[in-house]
């Protein structure tokens, strides 16, 4: 996943990530960007409402997906 330092958004063009996270109860956005004809980008935002256990679960799912 791509990120910007000190910004709580993570993006990827990797196919299937949005569906995988959705199947596991993680909400992301997925849409073509920057234009409607570009490849879809999956975007995940971390907020102050997320607990450490939420982030641990997310990290585990992302690590499992990458294997």
Buried (B, 14 or more C-beta within 10 A) or exposed (E): BEEEEEEEEBBBEBEEBBEBBEEEEBEBBBEEBEEEEEEBBBBBEBEEEEEEEEEEBBEEBBEEEEE
